[in-house]
Amino acid sequence: MVRRVLLRHFPCEVGEVDSGLDVLDRLAAAPHSLLILDYKMPLMNGLETLRAIRGHAQGGRTPPPQR
């Protein structure tokens, strides 16, 4: 992936997931400093994922992952 190649020059750990729901699962397990979201992710696109993350950060409820 292009992101992985670009980020290898920085001292960071890179993780990848397959869907927006997987992003929410990963964030629930551990905090992250940077997210790069694709708009066309399956199950929950990048915009929906970002709205869920922001809603949770502002005291709202993040919808539970539904598979």
C-alpha angles and dihedrals in degrees: 000000000000093000092056092050092049095046096048088084091065128072096248142111114246122207130178133201133188102229146016090256089057088053090057091048091050093048091049089055098047140354119256130203098210136023127190109195129194114219092219101056117143124252093010120021125222095264093050090047092051091049090052092049093048092046090053092047090052093054096268127125121268109220110249115251111266118197 
